[in-house]
Amino acid sequence: MELLFTGANGFLGRHLAAEAAVEGLRAIPWVRGEGHGAAESAPLEDDAAVRRALERRRPAAVLHLAARADVGACHADPAGAFAVNAELPERLARATAALGLRFVHVSTDMVFDGTQAPYAESAVPCPLSVYGRSKRAGEEAVLAAHPAALVVRLPLLFGDGLGLARGATEGLRRSLANGGTARLFRDERRSALHARDAARSLLALARTTSAGLLHVAARDAVSRYDLGLALAARYGWERERILSIAQAEVPSAEPRPSDLELDVRRALALGLALPTVRESVERDGARPR
């Protein structure tokens, strides 16, 4: 089974490649530029090149993980955020729909405002940031262009960065390095999920015909502070250097949602093995340095 996936150089993309190898799936990264061996390098912005690449490879599914996910960068460049997070996935959705190919698009819990958790797929989005608005626009565009596509909303991800300084685990590790401290919100709840669990779920969903919106996250939610304490206990870091703060203590150009717990009953009904946050932390076999 051959899959094509974007975002190969990102945090989630590296975990997806690793899990595909474990499962014996041929996952082909879609990357920029030439000279990447078996990778696909057709420019994603070139509709004709994308069409030719898809016709040549005829993958069982295309998984679109690439995004502009830095909230601050999106706020500073709204046009760029919408180009990457809304216009690009729409073009991929249109191209895969024209060839009858499976398309799985990754979105975010930040399409919600944090006031009505837990959020089911039927909840009305109300994003507070440019990032959230651009991702919501991408969801709508994908499903309009490819009604059989699946849009998977993911939460905050953690786990080994696999060589990248990304994700909640690596962020905490960097903060605590050399005797530093970490200041984490006690009033921001997320259904945080290990990137490995997210990758496994995406690979499983690529082999289904599920369509529409789907929440894939932990079965519960914890504060950013409590997640930090759980990671510290798992990796032997000093919990005394993890400080509890409120969102109001940190100036922000855009408001932050306070509770983004996702309702994952539909995902569980599809057979996905989704842990609680603490189960996912405890099952993490890779110990960050």
Residue pairs with C-beta under 8 A, 6 or more apart in sequence:
1 25
1 26
1 60
1 207
2 26
2 27
2 28
2 57
2 59
2 60
3 20
3 25
3 26
3 27
3 28
3 59
3 60
3 61
3 62
3 63
3 203
3 206
4 27
4 28
4 30
4 40
4 54
4 57
4 59
4 61
4 62
4 63
5 13
5 16
5 17
5 27
5 28
5 29
5 30
5 62
5 63
5 64
5 65
6 13
6 29
6 30
6 44
6 62
6 63
6 64
6 65
6 66
6 92
7 13
7 64
7 65
7 66
7 67
7 106
8 14
8 17
8 29
8 30
8 31
8 39
8 65
9 29
9 31
10 65
10 66
10 164
10 166
11 157
11 161
11 162
11 164
11 166
11 167
11 195
12 65
12 106
12 154
12 157
12 195
12 198
12 199
13 29
13 65
13 66
14 162
14 163
14 164
15 159
15 162
15 195
15 196
15 198
15 199
16 27
16 63
16 65
16 199
16 202
16 203
17 27
17 29
18 162
18 196
18 199
19 196
19 199
19 200
19 203
20 26
20 27
20 199
20 203
21 27
23 203
25 203
27 203
28 38
28 39
28 40
28 57
28 59
29 36
29 39
29 40
30 39
30 40
30 41
30 42
30 44
31 39
31 40
31 41
32 41
32 43
32 44
33 41
34 41
40 53
40 57
42 49
42 50
42 52
42 53
43 49
43 50
44 50
44 66
44 88
44 91
44 92
45 88
45 91
47 91
47 95
50 91
50 92
50 95
51 95
51 98
51 99
54 62
54 95
54 96
54 99
54 101
55 99
58 99
58 101
59 101
60 102
60 206
60 207
61 101
61 102
61 103
61 104
61 206
61 207
62 92
62 96
62 101
62 102
62 103
62 104
63 104
63 106
63 202
63 206
64 89
64 92
64 103
64 104
64 105
64 106
65 106
65 202
66 84
66 88
67 84
67 85
67 106
67 135
68 74
68 80
68 81
68 84
68 85
68 131
68 134
69 108
69 131
70 131
71 110
71 129
71 130
71 131
71 254
72 253
73 80
73 81
74 80
74 81
74 85
74 129
74 130
74 131
74 134
75 129
75 130
75 131
75 253
75 254
78 130
78 134
81 130
81 131
81 134
82 134
82 137
84 134
85 131
85 134
85 135
85 137
85 138
86 134
86 135
86 137
86 138
86 141
87 141
89 105
89 138
89 141
89 142
90 138
90 141
90 142
90 144
90 145
92 103
92 105
93 103
93 105
93 141
93 142
93 143
93 145
93 146
93 149
94 145
94 146
96 102
96 103
96 146
96 149
97 103
97 145
97 146
97 147
97 148
97 149
102 148
102 206
102 209
103 142
103 146
103 148
103 149
103 150
104 149
104 150
104 151
104 152
104 202
104 205
104 206
105 138
105 139
105 142
105 149
105 150
105 151
105 152
106 151
106 152
106 154
106 202
107 135
107 136
107 138
107 139
107 151
107 152
107 153
107 154
108 131
108 132
108 135
108 153
108 154
108 155
109 119
109 153
109 154
109 155
109 156
109 190
109 191
109 215
109 217
109 260
109 262
110 127
110 128
110 129
110 131
110 132
110 135
110 257
110 260
111 125
111 126
111 127
111 132
111 135
111 136
111 139
111 153
112 119
112 123
112 125
112 126
112 127
112 132
112 257
112 260
113 126
113 127
113 128
113 257
114 128
114 188
114 256
114 257
114 258
114 259
114 260
115 126
115 257
115 258
115 259
116 123
117 189
117 221
117 259
117 260
117 261
117 262
118 221
118 261
118 262
118 263
119 215
119 260
119 261
119 262
119 263
120 215
120 263
120 265
120 266
121 153
121 212
121 213
121 214
121 215
121 263
121 266
125 132
125 136
125 139
127 133
127 135
127 136
128 254
128 255
128 256
128 257
129 254
129 255
130 254
139 151
139 213
142 149
142 151
143 149
143 151
143 212
143 213
147 211
148 209
148 211
149 211
150 205
150 208
150 210
150 211
150 212
150 214
151 212
151 213
151 214
152 201
152 202
152 205
152 214
152 215
152 216
153 213
153 214
153 215
153 216
153 217
153 262
154 193
154 198
154 216
154 217
155 190
155 191
155 192
155 193
155 217
155 218
155 260
155 262
156 168
156 190
156 191
156 192
156 193
156 224
156 227
157 167
157 168
157 192
157 193
157 194
157 195
157 198
158 167
158 168
158 169
158 192
158 193
158 194
158 195
158 227
158 231
158 280
158 281
159 167
159 169
159 194
159 195
159 196
159 284
159 286
160 167
160 169
160 170
160 284
160 286
160 288
161 167
161 169
161 170
161 288
164 170
165 171
165 174
167 195
168 192
168 224
168 227
168 228
168 231
169 231
169 288
170 288
172 182
172 184
172 228
172 231
172 232
172 237
172 242
173 235
173 237
173 288
173 289
175 181
175 182
176 182
176 232
176 237
176 238
176 241
176 242
179 241
180 241
181 241
181 242
181 243
182 228
182 241
182 242
182 243
183 243
183 245
183 250
184 223
184 224
184 225
184 227
184 228
184 242
184 243
184 244
184 245
185 223
185 224
185 225
185 245
185 246
185 247
185 250
185 256
186 223
186 224
186 225
186 226
186 244
186 245
186 246
187 223
187 246
187 247
187 258
188 223
188 224
188 247
188 256
188 257
188 258
188 259
188 260
189 221
189 222
189 223
189 258
189 259
189 260
189 261
190 221
190 222
190 224
190 227
190 260
190 261
191 217
191 218
191 219
191 220
191 221
191 260
191 261
191 262
191 264
191 277
192 217
192 218
192 221
192 222
192 227
192 277
192 280
193 216
193 217
193 218
193 274
193 277
193 280
194 275
194 280
194 281
194 283
194 284
196 284
197 273
197 274
197 275
197 280
198 216
200 273
201 216
201 267
201 272
201 274
202 216
204 271
204 272
205 214
205 216
205 270
205 272
208 270
210 270
214 266
214 267
214 270
215 262
215 263
215 264
215 266
215 267
216 264
216 267
216 272
216 274
217 262
217 264
217 267
217 274
218 264
218 274
218 275
218 276
218 277
218 280
219 264
219 268
219 274
219 275
219 276
220 261
220 276
220 277
221 259
221 260
221 261
221 262
221 277
222 230
222 277
222 278
225 242
225 244
225 245
227 277
227 281
228 242
229 239
229 242
230 277
230 278
230 281
231 237
231 281
232 238
232 239
232 242
233 239
234 281
234 282
234 284
235 287
235 288
247 256
247 258
264 272
264 274
267 274
268 274
275 283
